[in-house]
Amino acid sequence: MLEQGKDTVGIIVGGGPAPGINGVISAATIEAINEGKRVIGIKGGFKSLFEGNEGALQDLTIDDVSRIHSQGGSILRTSREYPEKVKEKFPVLMNTLKKSGIKYLITVGGDGTLFMANWIDREARGSISVVHVPKTIDNDIPLPGGVSTFGYQTARHWGVEIVKNIMEDAKTTGRWYFITTMGRHAGHLALGIGNAAGATLTLIPEEFGKEKLSLKKISDIIACSIIKRMSMGRDHGVVILAEGISEKFDLAELKSLEQLEKDETGRIRLSEIQLGRLLKNFVKKTLESLNLNITIVDKNIGYELRAADPIPFDVEYTRDLGYGAVRYLLRGGTGAVITQYEGRLRSIPFVDIIDYATGKVNIRRVDVRSETFEAAQKYMIRLLPEDLQGEALIRLSQTLLLKPEEFVKRFGYIAEPPKEDY
């Protein structure tokens, strides 16, 4: 049993790994101890608290954390818990926290952990002060000024390195790669990787608005990119796919083609849907029907990025956030997210991020009406309205040995802009 004490700071990590977690743990621990506080690391995430596992609560010292800020992973590990599934166990969680003597709690995680932090803050009624440090490689928590969540920049960096190597392989072997990246609700990671690496085409869910998608339409978009690139004399390329596209497909169509697995929260595990493989099969059939034989390889990247060593940006960023979290708590703050804005640390109340009508954290999606998205699309190879006329149309139709009007009839709908925003 840990010693009681109102001056104890607890640190807990929830959700999937992201580069920089150890930087937050390190900075928060050092700052808290330097301010005369005791620090407890809660190993195993919220799962340990719901199980009442007091053995998972361990003292942290400066020696434990002084050199971990540049390491990937999490020395406290992590776990996922879905609030609705553990509602009846919440009193166990609160009792475990109170027994520990934790007065200040730092939560590190994404939207699910933020929801849990808010829940604890409300139930504690002032007995425990709570601050949340936002973490996700998906970059979908609505921080002010477009500030990225920690871990995103590192995930993008290593994702780009992987894609650059694959692009070279595609060029060397004369083949196409379909690469699926993580990003349940938002396409930030896919777009960031595709744009920085110079991928042939990147597709994200936001560009389709509220439209329900068929596998045929996405396959035709990709097929048109391949055909257009062939009309330019190039036989290879790389397509980046955000896994969130799968959420826009008809569930019945997906079930007929793919075994759907669910995660600990009961949500469909998008990372396990073989989106690239499904689209590869559809695209190959489309191209074969047009007498084109293309070699396509599908690949997923995501788990390779989550526990990577953070790049210097995320090392510095997470040290700032860990320091800021402790400073906020010791100055009497609670119920907020700590972030950076215009070079300064800033706290954002939970009420400004959580939609209390739905009980969920608001999602930051890619703004497809922005100049940055427009610029990203300008450097992709995709069918555009101007390709359906003049010399461009002649080149495309000749590539398939079709008449221009036949090409327009088959693929013209692909060049139409989305009808609805989110």
N, C-alpha and C positions, 0 to 999 in steps of 0.2 A: 504494500500500500504506500502510495506516495505521500509525502508530508504535506499537510494542509498549508495554505498560504494565499492571502488575497493578492499578493504581488507576483503572481505566477502568470507567465505568458504561454499559451498553448499554440502549437502550429499543426495544422492538418492539411493534407492534400487529397483532392477528390478528382474523379474523372480520368481521362486518358493522359498518358505522359506527354510532356511538351518540353523542349529544350529551355533550360533556365530555372526550373523548379529549385534546384539546389542553390542557385544564386539568391533566391528569395529567402530560403531557409537559413543560409549562411549569414546574410546581412541582418535579417531580423533577430537572429540569435545573438549575434555580436552586439548589436545596438541595445537590445533588451538587457543583456548582462552588464554592459557598460553603464546602464542606467540603474543598476542595482536590483534587477528583477531576475527571478528564476525562470528557466525556459524548459517546457516539456514538449517533446515531439510525440505526436500520436501516430504510431506506426500502423499502416494498413488502412488508412482512411476512415471514412464514416462507418464502414463495416465493423471495425473494432469497437466503436462506440455503441452501435446498435446491439452488439453481442455482449456489452458490458465487460469487455476484456480489459481490465485494468493493467494487465501485464504488457499491453501494447503502449502504455504511456511511459516514456523514457526521458530522463533528464538529458538535456543537451548542454555541452560546454563549448567554449571557444575552440578548444583543441579539436573537438569533434567536427567543427564546421569551417575552420579557417581556410582550408584549401579545396573546398568542394565547389566553389562558385563557377568554375569552368568545366565541371563534369556534367554529362547528361544523366538522364534518369532522375530518381528521387531516393535519397537515403531513408525517407520515411515511407517509401512505397506509395501506393495509391489504390483506390477501388471505386467502383460505381455503385450507387444506391439510388433507387427510384422512390421519391417521396411517397407516392400513393401506395407502394408495396410495403413500406416500412412504417406507415402511420401509427400502427398499434405499438411499434417498438420505440417510438419517439421518447416516451417517458424514461426508457432505459438509457437512451443517449444522454438526456438531460441529467439524469441521476449520476451517470458515469462522469460527466463533466464537473458536476458539483462536488462529487467525492474527491476529484483530483485537486481541487482548490484553485482551478484556473479562473482568473479574474479577467484576463484579456485573451481573446481568441482570434488568431489569424487563419483564415481559410484561403487556400490556393486552389483555383480550379476554374472550370468553365461555367456554362449557364446552370447546369444541375447543382453544382457546388454553391453558386451564388444564391440559388433558390434556398438551399439548405442553410446557408449563412443567415439569410433573412429570417427563416423560420426560427433558428436558435435565438436570434436577436429579439424577436417578438416574444418568445416563450420565456426568455431569461428575465425580462422586465427590469433590466438594469443591473442584475447580479453578475452578468457577464457582458463585457463590451466586445463587439464583433466588427472586424474589418475584413474585406475580401480583396484578394489580389487576383485580377483576371488573367487567366491562362487558357489559350487554345490555339492550336496551329490553324484552326479554321478561320480565325480572325473575325468572328461574327458577333462579338459583344459590342454594343453601340457606345464606344468610348468617344469623347468629344474630339473635334478637330481631325477626325480620321486617324487618330493614333492607333497603332496596331496592338493587338494583344501579344504578350510576350510568348515567344516560341514560334510565332509565325515567320519572322524574318529568317530565323535559322532553318526552319523547315523549307522555306522557299529556296534559300541558298543551296542546301544540299539536294533539293529536288531539281534545281537547275543543273547542278553538276551531273546528276544521273541522266537527265534528258539530253544534255549536250553530248554525252558519250553515246547514247542511243541514236541521236541524230547522225553522228558520224558513222555508226554501224549501218544505219539505213542507207546512207549515201554509198558506203562501200559495197553493200550487198544488193542494192537495188530493190529494197523492200519497204513496206510501210509498217509502222508501229502505232498501235492504239494504247495509250497509257491512261489509266484511271487513277485519279488522286482523291484523297480524302476531302471532306467538306459536305456535311450532311445537308445543311440548309442554304449554304452560300458558296459561291464559286471563287472566293478570294484566292485560295491557295492554287487552284488550277490555273486561274488567269495570271497570277503572279509568276508562276513557273513558266507557263507557256509564253508569256510576253517577254520575260527576261531571257529565256533560252532561244527565242525565235522559232517556236514550233510552227508547223504549217497551219494548223487550225486548233483553236481551243473552244470548247463548248461548255457553257455553264447554265444552270437552270434559270437564272434571272433573265436571260435574254429572251426567254419564251413567255414571260409574264405569267398570267394565270392559265395559260393554255395547257390542256391535257395533251400529252404527246403520245404518238405511236412510235414503235421501234422503226417502222418504215420511214417516217419523216426524218428522224435523226440519221438513219442509214443513208437516205438520199442526200442529205446535207453533206455528209462525209464523202459519199460517192462523187458528188459534184466537185468537191475539192480535189479529189484524186484525178478526175477527168480534166479539170482546168489546169492542174499542174502538168499533166501529160501533154496537154495542148501547148505548153510552154517548153516541152522537150525534156521534162524531168520525170523520172520513174520512181521516185522515193519520197518519203515524208514522214512526219510524226504528228499524230492527233492527240491532244490532251483532253480528257473527259473528266468533269467534276462528278463525283459519285452521286451528288444530289439530283442529277438528271433522272436517276432511277425512281425518285419519288414522284416524278411527273408522269410516269407511265401508268397505264391501266393495270391495276393489281391483278386482275384476272389474266391478262396477257402475260404478265411476268410469271405468275404461278404456273402457267402452262409450259413455260420454257425453263424455269429455274427453281431450284429448291430454296425457299426463303427461310433464313435463320433469324432468330430474334436475340437481342442482347439482354443483359441483366435488367434493363428497364422496360422490357416488353416491346421495344421498337424494332422494326426490321433492321437487321444488320447490313447497312448499305455496302460496307466494305467487303462483305462476303458475296454480294451479287457480282457475278462475273460480267460486268457491263461491257468491258472490252471484248470478251469472247462472244457475247450475244451479238454485238454490233459487227464484229468481224464476220460472223456467219451471214448476217443479213447483207452486209456490204458486198461480200464475195458473191453471193447469189445474184445481187443486183448487177454487178459488173459482168459476171459470167453470162447473164441474160443478154448483155450487150457485146458479147464476144471479147471481153477483156479478162485476162487471167493475171491477178496480182497476188503476190505473197504478202500476207498480213500476219503480224505477231502481236498478241495482246499481252499487256503487263500491268500489274497494279503497283503503285508506290504509295507509301503512307506510313506503315509500321516502321520502315527503315528510317523515317525522319523524326519520329516522336521522342526518342530517347537519345538523339545525337548530342554530341558536345555542342554547347551554344557558341555561336559566332560572337565576336567582341560586342556587337550591338546589343545582343540579348544579355550578355554578361553584365555590361554596365547598366542596362535598363532594369534588370531584375535586382541588382544591388540597390539601385535607387528606390525601387518599389518596396523591398524588404525594410529598408531604413524608414521610408515614408509611412509604412503600415504601423511600425512601432511608435513613431513620433505622433501619429494621429491618435492612437489609442491612449498613450500616456498624457496627451493633452485633453483627455476627456471625451474623445469622439467615439461614436458607435454607429452601426447601421449604414455603412458606406463602402463604396469601392474606391480603392486608391489607384490613381493613374497619373500620367504626365500630361500637361497641356501647356503649349508654348514655353517649354523649357522649365516649367515649375511643377512640383508635385501638387496634386489636387484630389480632393475627396468628392465623390458623387453619391448622394443618398440613394439607398436601394429603391426608394419610391420613384426615382427618376429613370430607372432602368427596367424595373419589373412591371408588367402589365397586370394589375390586380384583378382585372375583369376576367382574364384567362388563367391567372396564376403562373404565367410563364415569363421568362426573360425575353425582352424585345430582341429581335434578330437584326443585325446589321448585314444587309445584302449589298451586293455590288450594284452601284448606280449605273445602269446601262444607258442613261441619258447624259452621262458626264463626258467631258472631253477626254478623260483618261481612258475610258472604255472605247470611245470612238477611235482614239489613237491606236489602241491595242488591235482593234479590228482592221485598221488600215494596213497592218503588216501581216495579216493572215491571207491565206489563199482560200477564198470561198466564192460561191456564185453570188453575183451582185446584179441589180436591175440593169445596169449598163452592159452586162455580158449578154443580154438577150436581144441584142441588135448589132448590126454592122459587122465589121471584121471579127470581133470577139465571138459572136454567135457562129459565124462561119467556121472559125477554128475549132470551137467546141463540137459542133455537129460533125465536122470532118473527122475528128478524133474517134467518134463512134460510128462513122459511116452512116449517119442519119441525115435527113433533110432538116434544115433549120427549124421549120415549123414542127417537125416531129420532136426535136429536142425541147422546144418551148412547151409543147403539150405534155411531155413526160416530166420535165424538171422545173418548169417556169414557176411553179408555186413556191419553190424553195427560196426564191429571191424576194418574196414578200416580207415586209417588216411585221413584227408581232403586233397583234391587235390590242392587247391590254397590258397595263403595268400591274405590278403588285399593289 
